[in-house]
Amino acid sequence: MSSEVLSITGLTKSYGSKEVLKGIDLKVDRGEIIGYIGPNGAGKSTTVKLMLGLEEGYSGKIEIFGEDIAKQGESYKRRIGYIPETSEMYDSLTAQEYLTFVAELYGMDYDDADRKAKQLFDVFGLAEVYQSRISSFSKGMRQKTLIVSSFLHNPDLLFLDEPLTGLDANSVMVFKEILAMFAGEGKTIFYSSHIMDVVEKISNRIVLLHGGHIVANGSFEELKSQSQEGSLENIFNQMTGFHEHQDRASEFVSIVKEG
Ligand SMILES: Nc1ncnc2c1ncn2[C@@H]1O[C@H](COP(=O)(O)OP(=O)(O)OP(=O)(O)O)[C@@H](O)[C@H]1O
């Protein structure tokens, strides 16, 4: 069996006259944690949505689990988990209703999904609110619900967009450990985030998207040796040509003070 889980070749995508992706090539193997980074608006979410089949109208080729997604049916999606950047969770549902509903979409049996979701909720210390409405949840509780919904069907490939949003420091530690263990089981994780120190620590490989192209692709050590910068934050600033943070901050503060 090939160890390649994901292969993107010559991927381009435009919205109207705006070309967001200008030819992306990327290969990802089983068990890798890919840190997918880039400035706001670079096209990270667009890439992920294309791979999930949520967005159409691209050129190039996207192969997942060895097959072209344009040619295969929906079945590959059952092996994928997804934490979106912004989520429209159904507020009027309870966590139990929401999680069993999502799990059934992934082909799980109701009773299995219910039992497993309840156990996972318990791990996050949320057993007592399993039957409460999502509308009553805090930001972190909602994020934990999304995390549980994306892992419930034991996916082989996970797309995580800013998954730590709202999690407290203890939960962050648990979640980072979960990711490492999951990758150790041969699962593949595509991790999109702006929190550079977390990306630096958890990723086996970092892919930086800028100006419609992949401008860096390697382990943190490799990127560091190429750029002679210390942290991933500095490497990011250097590779995206951004050196004005102090000027921008001074300008902002002086405008605020003026009025
Ligand atoms: N449905 C759409 N219609 C028109 N333009 C879009 C659409 N979706 C995304 N775009 C544009 O494509 C570009 C890339 O957006 P995308 O959300 O992929 O960026 P991103 O790298 O995920 O950014 P961020 O870090 O801010 O989340 C942006 O300029 C955005 O305005």
The ligand as a Tripos MOL2 file, in Angstrom:
@<TRIPOS>MOLECULE
LIG
   31    33     1     0     0
SMALL
NO_CHARGES

@<TRIPOS>ATOM
      1 N1        -16.3130   32.4300   -1.9260 N.pl3     1 LIG1
      2 C1        -15.4270   33.3690   -2.2200 C.ar      1 LIG1
      3 N2        -15.6960   34.3240   -3.1330 N.ar      1 LIG1
      4 C2        -14.7950   35.2580   -3.4570 C.ar      1 LIG1
      5 N3        -13.5570   35.3460   -2.9180 N.ar      1 LIG1
      6 C3        -13.2210   34.4190   -2.0150 C.ar      1 LIG1
      7 C4        -14.1370   33.3780   -1.6160 C.ar      1 LIG1
      8 N4        -13.5090   32.6050   -0.6970 N.ar      1 LIG1
      9 C5        -12.2820   33.1190   -0.5200 C.ar      1 LIG1
     10 N5        -12.1030   34.2070   -1.3130 N.ar      1 LIG1
     11 C6        -10.8830   35.0320   -1.4160 C.3       1 LIG1
     12 O1         -9.7930   34.1500   -1.5970 O.3       1 LIG1
     13 C7         -8.6570   34.6050   -0.8660 C.3       1 LIG1
     14 C8         -8.1640   33.4730    0.0170 C.3       1 LIG1
     15 O2         -9.0770   33.2560    1.0830 O.3       1 LIG1
     16 P1         -8.8560   32.1190    2.1580 P.3       1 LIG1
     17 O3        -10.0380   32.1540    3.0800 O.co2     1 LIG1
     18 O4         -8.5510   30.8470    1.4750 O.co2     1 LIG1
     19 O5         -7.5540   32.6330    2.8920 O.3       1 LIG1
     20 P2         -6.8040   32.0790    4.1850 P.3       1 LIG1
     21 O6         -5.3860   31.8650    3.8110 O.co2     1 LIG1
     22 O7         -7.5430   30.9260    4.7520 O.co2     1 LIG1
     23 O8         -6.9060   33.3640    5.1360 O.3       1 LIG1
     24 P3         -7.0590   33.5490    6.7390 P.3       1 LIG1
     25 O9         -5.6900   33.3270    7.2890 O.co2     1 LIG1
     26 O10        -7.4580   34.9930    6.8680 O.co2     1 LIG1
     27 O11        -8.0960   32.5970    7.2220 O.co2     1 LIG1
     28 C9         -9.1030   35.8840   -0.1390 C.3       1 LIG1
     29 O12        -8.6810   36.9900   -0.8960 O.3       1 LIG1
     30 C10       -10.6060   35.7890   -0.1260 C.3       1 LIG1
     31 O13       -11.1880   37.0620   -0.1650 O.3       1 LIG1
@<TRIPOS>BOND
     1     1     2 1
     2     2     3 ar
     3     2     7 ar
     4     3     4 ar
     5     4     5 ar
     6     5     6 ar
     7     6     7 ar
     8     6    10 ar
     9     7     8 ar
    10     8     9 ar
    11     9    10 ar
    12    10    11 1
    13    11    12 1
    14    11    30 1
    15    12    13 1
    16    13    14 1
    17    13    28 1
    18    14    15 1
    19    15    16 1
    20    16    17 2
    21    16    18 1
    22    16    19 1
    23    19    20 1
    24    20    21 2
    25    20    22 1
    26    20    23 1
    27    23    24 1
    28    24    25 2
    29    24    26 1
    30    24    27 1
    31    28    29 1
    32    28    30 1
    33    30    31 1
@<TRIPOS>SUBSTRUCTURE
     1 LIG1         1 GROUP 0 **** ****
